[in-house]
Amino acid sequence: MDSTDPFENVQENFEITGYEPVLGGQLAEKAVWVDESKCIGCKYCVHVASNTFIVDEFHGRSRAIRQDGDGEETIQEAMDTCPVDCIHWVDFEELDDLENSLDRDMFQTFGKPPRMNKY
């Protein structure tokens, strides 16, 4: 029996670009992103594409949780229902930077009292 590791030649730190078949077995060049800073929490997108979007319980804003949750046409329909146009197709490579640019600590929580700055 051969004792060599069959995965020893596999590169450990590879970068996912969206061109690999990692999203539901299909190639993806674009991703869906919600600009949560503009979201008003209407939940229209969740009602249309419930496998892709959720509404964050604390902030009350929509978020894309799965890129392969619904078909492209269904996601586009959800985008078209958004009254504030905060859902966008972006390059897959941009997704991490866009997510990291959101400062969720600064969001006003919908349905809860405003945060008071402590001096």
Jmol script that loads the backbone (N, CA, C; Angstrom):
load data "model"
ATOM      1  N   MET A   1       0.829  -1.173   0.000  1.00  0.00           N
ATOM      2  CA  MET A   1       0.000   0.000   0.000  1.00  0.00           C
ATOM      3  C   MET A   1       0.878   1.242   0.000  1.00  0.00           C
ATOM      4  N   ASP A   2       0.564   2.217  -0.844  1.00  0.00           N
ATOM      5  CA  ASP A   2       1.345   3.450  -0.955  1.00  0.00           C
ATOM      6  C   ASP A   2       0.964   4.396   0.171  1.00  0.00           C
ATOM      7  N   SER A   3       1.965   4.895   0.898  1.00  0.00           N
ATOM      8  CA  SER A   3       1.691   5.754   2.053  1.00  0.00           C
ATOM      9  C   SER A   3       1.804   7.244   1.732  1.00  0.00           C
ATOM     10  N   THR A   4       1.939   7.605   0.466  1.00  0.00           N
ATOM     11  CA  THR A   4       2.045   9.020   0.122  1.00  0.00           C
ATOM     12  C   THR A   4       0.687   9.693   0.212  1.00  0.00           C
ATOM     13  N   ASP A   5       0.713  10.961   0.582  1.00  0.00           N
ATOM     14  CA  ASP A   5      -0.519  11.745   0.719  1.00  0.00           C
ATOM     15  C   ASP A   5      -1.000  12.156  -0.670  1.00  0.00           C
ATOM     16  N   PRO A   6      -2.209  11.775  -1.056  1.00  0.00           N
ATOM     17  CA  PRO A   6      -2.703  12.108  -2.399  1.00  0.00           C
ATOM     18  C   PRO A   6      -2.937  13.610  -2.581  1.00  0.00           C
ATOM     19  N   PHE A   7      -2.989  14.371  -1.495  1.00  0.00           N
ATOM     20  CA  PHE A   7      -3.247  15.801  -1.576  1.00  0.00           C
ATOM     21  C   PHE A   7      -1.998  16.647  -1.368  1.00  0.00           C
ATOM     22  N   GLU A   8      -0.835  16.028  -1.331  1.00  0.00           N
ATOM     23  CA  GLU A   8       0.364  16.783  -1.022  1.00  0.00           C
ATOM     24  C   GLU A   8       0.725  17.800  -2.106  1.00  0.00           C
ATOM     25  N   ASN A   9       0.284  17.591  -3.319  1.00  0.00           N
ATOM     26  CA  ASN A   9       0.582  18.528  -4.394  1.00  0.00           C
ATOM     27  C   ASN A   9      -0.507  19.575  -4.590  1.00  0.00           C
ATOM     28  N   VAL A  10      -1.554  19.525  -3.769  1.00  0.00           N
ATOM     29  CA  VAL A  10      -2.638  20.487  -3.869  1.00  0.00           C
ATOM     30  C   VAL A  10      -2.200  21.778  -3.197  1.00  0.00           C
ATOM     31  N   GLN A  11      -2.383  22.861  -3.896  1.00  0.00           N
ATOM     32  CA  GLN A  11      -2.012  24.168  -3.355  1.00  0.00           C
ATOM     33  C   GLN A  11      -2.977  24.530  -2.230  1.00  0.00           C
ATOM     34  N   GLU A  12      -2.436  24.891  -1.058  1.00  0.00           N
ATOM     35  CA  GLU A  12      -3.271  25.159   0.111  1.00  0.00           C
ATOM     36  C   GLU A  12      -3.931  26.531   0.069  1.00  0.00           C
ATOM     37  N   ASN A  13      -3.232  27.536  -0.326  1.00  0.00           N
ATOM     38  CA  ASN A  13      -3.750  28.907  -0.301  1.00  0.00           C
ATOM     39  C   ASN A  13      -4.081  29.369  -1.713  1.00  0.00           C
ATOM     40  N   PHE A  14      -5.191  28.909  -2.233  1.00  0.00           N
ATOM     41  CA  PHE A  14      -5.596  29.344  -3.551  1.00  0.00           C
ATOM     42  C   PHE A  14      -6.669  30.411  -3.399  1.00  0.00           C
ATOM     43  N   GLU A  15      -6.754  31.298  -4.364  1.00  0.00           N
ATOM     44  CA  GLU A  15      -7.722  32.386  -4.331  1.00  0.00           C
ATOM     45  C   GLU A  15      -8.910  32.040  -5.210  1.00  0.00           C
ATOM     46  N   ILE A  16     -10.100  32.118  -4.638  1.00  0.00           N
ATOM     47  CA  ILE A  16     -11.317  31.861  -5.408  1.00  0.00           C
ATOM     48  C   ILE A  16     -11.659  33.128  -6.174  1.00  0.00           C
ATOM     49  N   THR A  17     -11.814  33.015  -7.465  1.00  0.00           N
ATOM     50  CA  THR A  17     -12.079  34.183  -8.299  1.00  0.00           C
ATOM     51  C   THR A  17     -13.508  34.234  -8.816  1.00  0.00           C
ATOM     52  N   GLY A  18     -14.248  33.152  -8.629  1.00  0.00           N
ATOM     53  CA  GLY A  18     -15.597  33.103  -9.168  1.00  0.00           C
ATOM     54  C   GLY A  18     -15.649  32.417 -10.515  1.00  0.00           C
ATOM     55  N   TYR A  19     -14.509  32.125 -11.085  1.00  0.00           N
ATOM     56  CA  TYR A  19     -14.480  31.391 -12.346  1.00  0.00           C
ATOM     57  C   TYR A  19     -14.424  29.882 -12.110  1.00  0.00           C
ATOM     58  N   GLU A  20     -14.190  29.471 -10.862  1.00  0.00           N
ATOM     59  CA  GLU A  20     -14.179  28.058 -10.529  1.00  0.00           C
ATOM     60  C   GLU A  20     -15.613  27.580 -10.301  1.00  0.00           C
ATOM     61  N   PRO A  21     -15.869  26.301 -10.484  1.00  0.00           N
ATOM     62  CA  PRO A  21     -17.231  25.788 -10.274  1.00  0.00           C
ATOM     63  C   PRO A  21     -17.525  25.524  -8.801  1.00  0.00           C
ATOM     64  N   VAL A  22     -17.450  26.560  -7.967  1.00  0.00           N
ATOM     65  CA  VAL A  22     -17.688  26.387  -6.534  1.00  0.00           C
ATOM     66  C   VAL A  22     -19.077  26.838  -6.114  1.00  0.00           C
ATOM     67  N   LEU A  23     -19.811  27.463  -6.988  1.00  0.00           N
ATOM     68  CA  LEU A  23     -21.123  27.988  -6.629  1.00  0.00           C
ATOM     69  C   LEU A  23     -22.212  27.166  -7.290  1.00  0.00           C
ATOM     70  N   GLY A  24     -22.650  26.151  -6.618  1.00  0.00           N
ATOM     71  CA  GLY A  24     -23.715  25.317  -7.144  1.00  0.00           C
ATOM     72  C   GLY A  24     -23.318  24.548  -8.391  1.00  0.00           C
ATOM     73  N   GLY A  25     -22.051  24.335  -8.573  1.00  0.00           N
ATOM     74  CA  GLY A  25     -21.591  23.588  -9.726  1.00  0.00           C
ATOM     75  C   GLY A  25     -21.549  24.384 -11.011  1.00  0.00           C
ATOM     76  N   GLN A  26     -21.735  25.706 -10.918  1.00  0.00           N
ATOM     77  CA  GLN A  26     -21.707  26.549 -12.112  1.00  0.00           C
ATOM     78  C   GLN A  26     -20.608  27.589 -11.991  1.00  0.00           C
ATOM     79  N   LEU A  27     -20.134  28.035 -13.125  1.00  0.00           N
ATOM     80  CA  LEU A  27     -19.137  29.096 -13.127  1.00  0.00           C
ATOM     81  C   LEU A  27     -19.819  30.422 -12.820  1.00  0.00           C
ATOM     82  N   ALA A  28     -19.164  31.273 -12.060  1.00  0.00           N
ATOM     83  CA  ALA A  28     -19.755  32.556 -11.690  1.00  0.00           C
ATOM     84  C   ALA A  28     -18.749  33.667 -11.932  1.00  0.00           C
ATOM     85  N   GLU A  29     -19.151  34.651 -12.710  1.00  0.00           N
ATOM     86  CA  GLU A  29     -18.304  35.805 -12.950  1.00  0.00           C
ATOM     87  C   GLU A  29     -18.776  36.999 -12.152  1.00  0.00           C
ATOM     88  N   LYS A  30     -20.014  36.942 -11.651  1.00  0.00           N
ATOM     89  CA  LYS A  30     -20.532  38.058 -10.887  1.00  0.00           C
ATOM     90  C   LYS A  30     -21.223  37.531  -9.640  1.00  0.00           C
ATOM     91  N   ALA A  31     -21.360  38.417  -8.677  1.00  0.00           N
ATOM     92  CA  ALA A  31     -21.971  38.060  -7.401  1.00  0.00           C
ATOM     93  C   ALA A  31     -23.012  39.107  -7.057  1.00  0.00           C
ATOM     94  N   VAL A  32     -23.946  38.739  -6.186  1.00  0.00           N
ATOM     95  CA  VAL A  32     -24.965  39.678  -5.740  1.00  0.00           C
ATOM     96  C   VAL A  32     -24.505  40.258  -4.399  1.00  0.00           C
ATOM     97  N   TRP A  33     -24.665  41.567  -4.259  1.00  0.00           N
ATOM     98  CA  TRP A  33     -24.248  42.262  -3.046  1.00  0.00           C
ATOM     99  C   TRP A  33     -25.316  43.266  -2.635  1.00  0.00           C
ATOM    100  N   VAL A  34     -25.601  43.319  -1.332  1.00  0.00           N
ATOM    101  CA  VAL A  34     -26.557  44.276  -0.784  1.00  0.00           C
ATOM    102  C   VAL A  34     -25.779  45.371  -0.073  1.00  0.00           C
ATOM    103  N   ASP A  35     -25.996  46.614  -0.502  1.00  0.00           N
ATOM    104  CA  ASP A  35     -25.417  47.752   0.214  1.00  0.00           C
ATOM    105  C   ASP A  35     -26.301  48.005   1.424  1.00  0.00           C
ATOM    106  N   GLU A  36     -25.949  47.373   2.527  1.00  0.00           N
ATOM    107  CA  GLU A  36     -26.783  47.422   3.723  1.00  0.00           C
ATOM    108  C   GLU A  36     -26.919  48.829   4.292  1.00  0.00           C
ATOM    109  N   SER A  37     -26.005  49.705   3.955  1.00  0.00           N
ATOM    110  CA  SER A  37     -26.104  51.081   4.453  1.00  0.00           C
ATOM    111  C   SER A  37     -27.283  51.820   3.824  1.00  0.00           C
ATOM    112  N   LYS A  38     -27.766  51.335   2.676  1.00  0.00           N
ATOM    113  CA  LYS A  38     -28.908  51.960   1.997  1.00  0.00           C
ATOM    114  C   LYS A  38     -30.210  51.183   2.183  1.00  0.00           C
ATOM    115  N   CYS A  39     -30.114  49.945   2.660  1.00  0.00           N
ATOM    116  CA  CYS A  39     -31.290  49.079   2.804  1.00  0.00           C
ATOM    117  C   CYS A  39     -32.251  49.655   3.842  1.00  0.00           C
ATOM    118  N   ILE A  40     -33.559  49.572   3.541  1.00  0.00           N
ATOM    119  CA  ILE A  40     -34.582  50.060   4.470  1.00  0.00           C
ATOM    120  C   ILE A  40     -35.330  48.920   5.153  1.00  0.00           C
ATOM    121  N   GLY A  41     -34.930  47.690   4.887  1.00  0.00           N
ATOM    122  CA  GLY A  41     -35.527  46.547   5.558  1.00  0.00           C
ATOM    123  C   GLY A  41     -36.929  46.194   5.107  1.00  0.00           C
ATOM    124  N   CYS A  42     -37.273  46.467   3.862  1.00  0.00           N
ATOM    125  CA  CYS A  42     -38.628  46.207   3.360  1.00  0.00           C
ATOM    126  C   CYS A  42     -38.926  44.720   3.197  1.00  0.00           C
ATOM    127  N   LYS A  43     -37.910  43.899   3.056  1.00  0.00           N
ATOM    128  CA  LYS A  43     -38.005  42.438   2.918  1.00  0.00           C
ATOM    129  C   LYS A  43     -38.530  41.959   1.570  1.00  0.00           C
ATOM    130  N   TYR A  44     -38.670  42.828   0.597  1.00  0.00           N
ATOM    131  CA  TYR A  44     -39.145  42.392  -0.716  1.00  0.00           C
ATOM    132  C   TYR A  44     -38.212  41.348  -1.326  1.00  0.00           C
ATOM    133  N   CYS A  45     -36.907  41.591  -1.223  1.00  0.00           N
ATOM    134  CA  CYS A  45     -35.949  40.659  -1.823  1.00  0.00           C
ATOM    135  C   CYS A  45     -36.036  39.282  -1.177  1.00  0.00           C
ATOM    136  N   VAL A  46     -36.263  39.244   0.129  1.00  0.00           N
ATOM    137  CA  VAL A  46     -36.373  37.976   0.838  1.00  0.00           C
ATOM    138  C   VAL A  46     -37.607  37.206   0.387  1.00  0.00           C
ATOM    139  N   HIS A  47     -38.698  37.914   0.143  1.00  0.00           N
ATOM    140  CA  HIS A  47     -39.915  37.248  -0.308  1.00  0.00           C
ATOM    141  C   HIS A  47     -39.759  36.669  -1.711  1.00  0.00           C
ATOM    142  N   VAL A  48     -38.956  37.313  -2.548  1.00  0.00           N
ATOM    143  CA  VAL A  48     -38.767  36.838  -3.920  1.00  0.00           C
ATOM    144  C   VAL A  48     -37.685  35.758  -3.995  1.00  0.00           C
ATOM    145  N   ALA A  49     -36.568  35.969  -3.320  1.00  0.00           N
ATOM    146  CA  ALA A  49     -35.422  35.054  -3.410  1.00  0.00           C
ATOM    147  C   ALA A  49     -34.972  34.653  -2.006  1.00  0.00           C
ATOM    148  N   SER A  50     -35.779  33.854  -1.359  1.00  0.00           N
ATOM    149  CA  SER A  50     -35.530  33.513   0.043  1.00  0.00           C
ATOM    150  C   SER A  50     -34.337  32.590   0.269  1.00  0.00           C
ATOM    151  N   ASN A  51     -33.825  31.981  -0.782  1.00  0.00           N
ATOM    152  CA  ASN A  51     -32.630  31.155  -0.646  1.00  0.00           C
ATOM    153  C   ASN A  51     -31.348  31.962  -0.799  1.00  0.00           C
ATOM    154  N   THR A  52     -31.482  33.227  -1.186  1.00  0.00           N
ATOM    155  CA  THR A  52     -30.322  34.088  -1.384  1.00  0.00           C
ATOM    156  C   THR A  52     -30.220  35.157  -0.310  1.00  0.00           C
ATOM    157  N   PHE A  53     -31.352  35.718   0.089  1.00  0.00           N
ATOM    158  CA  PHE A  53     -31.357  36.850   1.010  1.00  0.00           C
ATOM    159  C   PHE A  53     -31.987  36.505   2.356  1.00  0.00           C
ATOM    160  N   ILE A  54     -31.487  37.155   3.390  1.00  0.00           N
ATOM    161  CA  ILE A  54     -32.120  37.135   4.707  1.00  0.00           C
ATOM    162  C   ILE A  54     -32.181  38.578   5.189  1.00  0.00           C
ATOM    163  N   VAL A  55     -32.983  38.816   6.208  1.00  0.00           N
ATOM    164  CA  VAL A  55     -32.962  40.102   6.883  1.00  0.00           C
ATOM    165  C   VAL A  55     -32.310  39.871   8.237  1.00  0.00           C
ATOM    166  N   ASP A  56     -31.230  40.590   8.481  1.00  0.00           N
ATOM    167  CA  ASP A  56     -30.508  40.497   9.734  1.00  0.00           C
ATOM    168  C   ASP A  56     -31.442  40.857  10.883  1.00  0.00           C
ATOM    169  N   GLU A  57     -31.546  39.980  11.875  1.00  0.00           N
ATOM    170  CA  GLU A  57     -32.494  40.195  12.968  1.00  0.00           C
ATOM    171  C   GLU A  57     -32.165  41.422  13.802  1.00  0.00           C
ATOM    172  N   PHE A  58     -30.903  41.715  13.992  1.00  0.00           N
ATOM    173  CA  PHE A  58     -30.530  42.843  14.838  1.00  0.00           C
ATOM    174  C   PHE A  58     -30.685  44.176  14.120  1.00  0.00           C
ATOM    175  N   HIS A  59     -30.109  44.271  12.923  1.00  0.00           N
ATOM    176  CA  HIS A  59     -30.129  45.544  12.197  1.00  0.00           C
ATOM    177  C   HIS A  59     -31.374  45.733  11.341  1.00  0.00           C
ATOM    178  N   GLY A  60     -32.046  44.632  10.995  1.00  0.00           N
ATOM    179  CA  GLY A  60     -33.246  44.726  10.181  1.00  0.00           C
ATOM    180  C   GLY A  60     -32.957  45.055   8.728  1.00  0.00           C
ATOM    181  N   ARG A  61     -31.786  44.700   8.248  1.00  0.00           N
ATOM    182  CA  ARG A  61     -31.375  44.987   6.866  1.00  0.00           C
ATOM    183  C   ARG A  61     -31.115  43.689   6.124  1.00  0.00           C
ATOM    184  N   SER A  62     -31.341  43.732   4.833  1.00  0.00           N
ATOM    185  CA  SER A  62     -31.153  42.556   4.000  1.00  0.00           C
ATOM    186  C   SER A  62     -29.677  42.269   3.796  1.00  0.00           C
ATOM    187  N   ARG A  63     -29.389  40.982   3.575  1.00  0.00           N
ATOM    188  CA  ARG A  63     -28.020  40.546   3.320  1.00  0.00           C
ATOM    189  C   ARG A  63     -28.071  39.338   2.404  1.00  0.00           C
ATOM    190  N   ALA A  64     -27.168  39.269   1.444  1.00  0.00           N
ATOM    191  CA  ALA A  64     -27.049  38.085   0.590  1.00  0.00           C
ATOM    192  C   ALA A  64     -26.232  37.055   1.348  1.00  0.00           C
ATOM    193  N   ILE A  65     -26.835  35.899   1.590  1.00  0.00           N
ATOM    194  CA  ILE A  65     -26.135  34.871   2.363  1.00  0.00           C
ATOM    195  C   ILE A  65     -25.642  33.715   1.511  1.00  0.00           C
ATOM    196  N   ARG A  66     -26.213  33.558   0.310  1.00  0.00           N
ATOM    197  CA  ARG A  66     -25.784  32.492  -0.594  1.00  0.00           C
ATOM    198  C   ARG A  66     -25.760  33.020  -2.015  1.00  0.00           C
ATOM    199  N   GLN A  67     -24.660  32.813  -2.681  1.00  0.00           N
ATOM    200  CA  GLN A  67     -24.556  33.229  -4.078  1.00  0.00           C
ATOM    201  C   GLN A  67     -25.245  32.232  -5.001  1.00  0.00           C
ATOM    202  N   ASP A  68     -25.426  31.012  -4.532  1.00  0.00           N
ATOM    203  CA  ASP A  68     -26.053  29.985  -5.359  1.00  0.00           C
ATOM    204  C   ASP A  68     -27.435  29.601  -4.848  1.00  0.00           C
ATOM    205  N   GLY A  69     -28.050  30.462  -4.050  1.00  0.00           N
ATOM    206  CA  GLY A  69     -29.328  30.135  -3.431  1.00  0.00           C
ATOM    207  C   GLY A  69     -30.491  30.074  -4.403  1.00  0.00           C
ATOM    208  N   ASP A  70     -30.553  31.013  -5.310  1.00  0.00           N
ATOM    209  CA  ASP A  70     -31.629  31.087  -6.297  1.00  0.00           C
ATOM    210  C   ASP A  70     -31.011  31.304  -7.669  1.00  0.00           C
ATOM    211  N   GLY A  71     -31.803  31.100  -8.695  1.00  0.00           N
ATOM    212  CA  GLY A  71     -31.336  31.321 -10.057  1.00  0.00           C
ATOM    213  C   GLY A  71     -31.130  32.804 -10.340  1.00  0.00           C
ATOM    214  N   GLU A  72     -30.362  33.081 -11.361  1.00  0.00           N
ATOM    215  CA  GLU A  72     -30.041  34.464 -11.726  1.00  0.00           C
ATOM    216  C   GLU A  72     -31.295  35.287 -12.028  1.00  0.00           C
ATOM    217  N   GLU A  73     -32.272  34.677 -12.689  1.00  0.00           N
ATOM    218  CA  GLU A  73     -33.510  35.405 -13.010  1.00  0.00           C
ATOM    219  C   GLU A  73     -34.282  35.766 -11.741  1.00  0.00           C
ATOM    220  N   THR A  74     -34.327  34.853 -10.782  1.00  0.00           N
ATOM    221  CA  THR A  74     -35.024  35.113  -9.523  1.00  0.00           C
ATOM    222  C   THR A  74     -34.309  36.206  -8.726  1.00  0.00           C
ATOM    223  N   ILE A  75     -32.989  36.154  -8.701  1.00  0.00           N
ATOM    224  CA  ILE A  75     -32.222  37.185  -8.005  1.00  0.00           C
ATOM    225  C   ILE A  75     -32.437  38.539  -8.676  1.00  0.00           C
ATOM    226  N   GLN A  76     -32.447  38.557 -10.003  1.00  0.00           N
ATOM    227  CA  GLN A  76     -32.688  39.814 -10.713  1.00  0.00           C
ATOM    228  C   GLN A  76     -34.081  40.354 -10.402  1.00  0.00           C
ATOM    229  N   GLU A  77     -35.066  39.485 -10.309  1.00  0.00           N
ATOM    230  CA  GLU A  77     -36.416  39.913  -9.945  1.00  0.00           C
ATOM    231  C   GLU A  77     -36.423  40.530  -8.544  1.00  0.00           C
ATOM    232  N   ALA A  78     -35.697  39.904  -7.614  1.00  0.00           N
ATOM    233  CA  ALA A  78     -35.597  40.458  -6.263  1.00  0.00           C
ATOM    234  C   ALA A  78     -34.927  41.831  -6.289  1.00  0.00           C
ATOM    235  N   MET A  79     -33.901  41.981  -7.111  1.00  0.00           N
ATOM    236  CA  MET A  79     -33.219  43.268  -7.247  1.00  0.00           C
ATOM    237  C   MET A  79     -34.180  44.325  -7.792  1.00  0.00           C
ATOM    238  N   ASP A  80     -34.997  43.926  -8.758  1.00  0.00           N
ATOM    239  CA  ASP A  80     -35.939  44.855  -9.380  1.00  0.00           C
ATOM    240  C   ASP A  80     -37.043  45.296  -8.431  1.00  0.00           C
ATOM    241  N   THR A  81     -37.343  44.490  -7.403  1.00  0.00           N
ATOM    242  CA  THR A  81     -38.386  44.870  -6.442  1.00  0.00           C
ATOM    243  C   THR A  81     -37.868  45.828  -5.370  1.00  0.00           C
ATOM    244  N   CYS A  82     -36.568  45.991  -5.264  1.00  0.00           N
ATOM    245  CA  CYS A  82     -35.986  46.828  -4.205  1.00  0.00           C
ATOM    246  C   CYS A  82     -36.341  48.302  -4.432  1.00  0.00           C
ATOM    247  N   PRO A  83     -37.045  48.923  -3.490  1.00  0.00           N
ATOM    248  CA  PRO A  83     -37.466  50.314  -3.682  1.00  0.00           C
ATOM    249  C   PRO A  83     -36.335  51.335  -3.551  1.00  0.00           C
ATOM    250  N   VAL A  84     -35.209  50.938  -2.975  1.00  0.00           N
ATOM    251  CA  VAL A  84     -34.095  51.888  -2.815  1.00  0.00           C
ATOM    252  C   VAL A  84     -32.867  51.495  -3.632  1.00  0.00           C
ATOM    253  N   ASP A  85     -33.002  50.492  -4.485  1.00  0.00           N
ATOM    254  CA  ASP A  85     -31.937  50.069  -5.404  1.00  0.00           C
ATOM    255  C   ASP A  85     -30.611  49.832  -4.674  1.00  0.00           C
ATOM    256  N   CYS A  86     -30.665  49.005  -3.625  1.00  0.00           N
ATOM    257  CA  CYS A  86     -29.441  48.750  -2.850  1.00  0.00           C
ATOM    258  C   CYS A  86     -28.830  47.378  -3.124  1.00  0.00           C
ATOM    259  N   ILE A  87     -29.394  46.619  -4.066  1.00  0.00           N
ATOM    260  CA  ILE A  87     -28.865  45.298  -4.407  1.00  0.00           C
ATOM    261  C   ILE A  87     -28.222  45.394  -5.782  1.00  0.00           C
ATOM    262  N   HIS A  88     -26.988  44.894  -5.888  1.00  0.00           N
ATOM    263  CA  HIS A  88     -26.222  45.083  -7.124  1.00  0.00           C
ATOM    264  C   HIS A  88     -25.502  43.807  -7.529  1.00  0.00           C
ATOM    265  N   TRP A  89     -25.315  43.658  -8.838  1.00  0.00           N
ATOM    266  CA  TRP A  89     -24.391  42.658  -9.358  1.00  0.00           C
ATOM    267  C   TRP A  89     -23.011  43.294  -9.311  1.00  0.00           C
ATOM    268  N   VAL A  90     -22.035  42.574  -8.792  1.00  0.00           N
ATOM    269  CA  VAL A  90     -20.660  43.066  -8.716  1.00  0.00           C
ATOM    270  C   VAL A  90     -19.731  41.972  -9.219  1.00  0.00           C
ATOM    271  N   ASP A  91     -18.517  42.349  -9.559  1.00  0.00           N
ATOM    272  CA  ASP A  91     -17.522  41.347  -9.907  1.00  0.00           C
ATOM    273  C   ASP A  91     -17.251  40.493  -8.678  1.00  0.00           C
ATOM    274  N   PHE A  92     -17.142  39.202  -8.874  1.00  0.00           N
ATOM    275  CA  PHE A  92     -16.923  38.286  -7.764  1.00  0.00           C
ATOM    276  C   PHE A  92     -15.695  38.701  -6.951  1.00  0.00           C
ATOM    277  N   GLU A  93     -14.665  39.207  -7.624  1.00  0.00           N
ATOM    278  CA  GLU A  93     -13.430  39.595  -6.958  1.00  0.00           C
ATOM    279  C   GLU A  93     -13.633  40.785  -6.020  1.00  0.00           C
ATOM    280  N   GLU A  94     -14.664  41.604  -6.250  1.00  0.00           N
ATOM    281  CA  GLU A  94     -14.924  42.782  -5.433  1.00  0.00           C
ATOM    282  C   GLU A  94     -15.706  42.477  -4.159  1.00  0.00           C
ATOM    283  N   LEU A  95     -16.310  41.321  -4.088  1.00  0.00           N
ATOM    284  CA  LEU A  95     -17.253  41.010  -3.019  1.00  0.00           C
ATOM    285  C   LEU A  95     -16.645  41.156  -1.623  1.00  0.00           C
ATOM    286  N   ASP A  96     -15.476  40.600  -1.392  1.00  0.00           N
ATOM    287  CA  ASP A  96     -14.857  40.691  -0.067  1.00  0.00           C
ATOM    288  C   ASP A  96     -14.575  42.131   0.331  1.00  0.00           C
ATOM    289  N   ASP A  97     -14.057  42.925  -0.601  1.00  0.00           N
ATOM    290  CA  ASP A  97     -13.758  44.326  -0.292  1.00  0.00           C
ATOM    291  C   ASP A  97     -15.033  45.104   0.029  1.00  0.00           C
ATOM    292  N   LEU A  98     -16.100  44.853  -0.714  1.00  0.00           N
ATOM    293  CA  LEU A  98     -17.364  45.544  -0.455  1.00  0.00           C
ATOM    294  C   LEU A  98     -17.935  45.157   0.905  1.00  0.00           C
ATOM    295  N   GLU A  99     -17.904  43.868   1.225  1.00  0.00           N
ATOM    296  CA  GLU A  99     -18.394  43.409   2.530  1.00  0.00           C
ATOM    297  C   GLU A  99     -17.575  44.022   3.660  1.00  0.00           C
ATOM    298  N   ASN A 100     -16.269  44.073   3.480  1.00  0.00           N
ATOM    299  CA  ASN A 100     -15.402  44.622   4.521  1.00  0.00           C
ATOM    300  C   ASN A 100     -15.532  46.138   4.654  1.00  0.00           C
ATOM    301  N   SER A 101     -16.055  46.803   3.626  1.00  0.00           N
ATOM    302  CA  SER A 101     -16.197  48.257   3.684  1.00  0.00           C
ATOM    303  C   SER A 101     -17.405  48.695   4.511  1.00  0.00           C
ATOM    304  N   LEU A 102     -18.327  47.765   4.777  1.00  0.00           N
ATOM    305  CA  LEU A 102     -19.508  48.097   5.571  1.00  0.00           C
ATOM    306  C   LEU A 102     -19.157  48.138   7.046  1.00  0.00           C
ATOM    307  N   ASP A 103     -19.523  49.215   7.718  1.00  0.00           N
ATOM    308  CA  ASP A 103     -19.326  49.324   9.158  1.00  0.00           C
ATOM    309  C   ASP A 103     -20.680  49.142   9.823  1.00  0.00           C
ATOM    310  N   ARG A 104     -21.028  47.891  10.068  1.00  0.00           N
ATOM    311  CA  ARG A 104     -22.351  47.582  10.611  1.00  0.00           C
ATOM    312  C   ARG A 104     -22.567  48.162  12.005  1.00  0.00           C
ATOM    313  N   ASP A 105     -21.489  48.477  12.717  1.00  0.00           N
ATOM    314  CA  ASP A 105     -21.619  49.092  14.043  1.00  0.00           C
ATOM    315  C   ASP A 105     -22.217  50.491  13.954  1.00  0.00           C
ATOM    316  N   MET A 106     -22.143  51.103  12.790  1.00  0.00           N
ATOM    317  CA  MET A 106     -22.664  52.461  12.619  1.00  0.00           C
ATOM    318  C   MET A 106     -24.101  52.473  12.113  1.00  0.00           C
ATOM    319  N   PHE A 107     -24.659  51.306  11.810  1.00  0.00           N
ATOM    320  CA  PHE A 107     -26.027  51.244  11.300  1.00  0.00           C
ATOM    321  C   PHE A 107     -27.033  51.566  12.394  1.00  0.00           C
ATOM    322  N   GLN A 108     -28.047  52.307  12.028  1.00  0.00           N
ATOM    323  CA  GLN A 108     -29.193  52.502  12.913  1.00  0.00           C
ATOM    324  C   GLN A 108     -30.010  51.221  12.881  1.00  0.00           C
ATOM    325  N   THR A 109     -30.363  50.719  14.021  1.00  0.00           N
ATOM    326  CA  THR A 109     -31.173  49.514  14.093  1.00  0.00           C
ATOM    327  C   THR A 109     -32.621  49.887  13.865  1.00  0.00           C
ATOM    328  N   PHE A 110     -33.276  49.233  12.894  1.00  0.00           N
ATOM    329  CA  PHE A 110     -34.667  49.535  12.587  1.00  0.00           C
ATOM    330  C   PHE A 110     -35.576  48.978  13.688  1.00  0.00           C
ATOM    331  N   GLY A 111     -36.509  49.784  14.139  1.00  0.00           N
ATOM    332  CA  GLY A 111     -37.481  49.331  15.126  1.00  0.00           C
ATOM    333  C   GLY A 111     -36.976  49.353  16.547  1.00  0.00           C
ATOM    334  N   LYS A 112     -35.797  49.854  16.778  1.00  0.00           N
ATOM    335  CA  LYS A 112     -35.247  49.932  18.121  1.00  0.00           C
ATOM    336  C   LYS A 112     -34.827  51.378  18.384  1.00  0.00           C
ATOM    337  N   PRO A 113     -34.704  51.773  19.638  1.00  0.00           N
ATOM    338  CA  PRO A 113     -34.303  53.146  19.932  1.00  0.00           C
ATOM    339  C   PRO A 113     -32.927  53.457  19.359  1.00  0.00           C
ATOM    340  N   PRO A 114     -32.693  54.724  18.980  1.00  0.00           N
ATOM    341  CA  PRO A 114     -31.389  55.081  18.439  1.00  0.00           C
ATOM    342  C   PRO A 114     -30.284  54.934  19.479  1.00  0.00           C
ATOM    343  N   ARG A 115     -29.103  54.666  19.016  1.00  0.00           N
ATOM    344  CA  ARG A 115     -27.954  54.565  19.902  1.00  0.00           C
ATOM    345  C   ARG A 115     -27.514  55.961  20.316  1.00  0.00           C
ATOM    346  N   MET A 116     -27.135  56.066  21.535  1.00  0.00           N
ATOM    347  CA  MET A 116     -26.669  57.353  22.050  1.00  0.00           C
ATOM    348  C   MET A 116     -25.156  57.303  22.166  1.00  0.00           C
ATOM    349  N   ASN A 117     -24.481  58.353  21.700  1.00  0.00           N
ATOM    350  CA  ASN A 117     -23.039  58.429  21.849  1.00  0.00           C
ATOM    351  C   ASN A 117     -22.710  58.723  23.308  1.00  0.00           C
ATOM    352  N   LYS A 118     -21.735  58.031  23.819  1.00  0.00           N
ATOM    353  CA  LYS A 118     -21.291  58.265  25.203  1.00  0.00           C
ATOM    354  C   LYS A 118     -20.069  59.153  25.158  1.00  0.00           C
ATOM    355  N   TYR A 119     -20.100  60.217  25.922  1.00  0.00           N
ATOM    356  CA  TYR A 119     -18.970  61.140  25.939  1.00  0.00           C
ATOM    357  C   TYR A 119     -18.107  60.920  27.134  1.00  0.00           C
TER     358      TYR A 119
END
end "model"
wireframe off; spacefill off
backbone 0.3
color backbone group
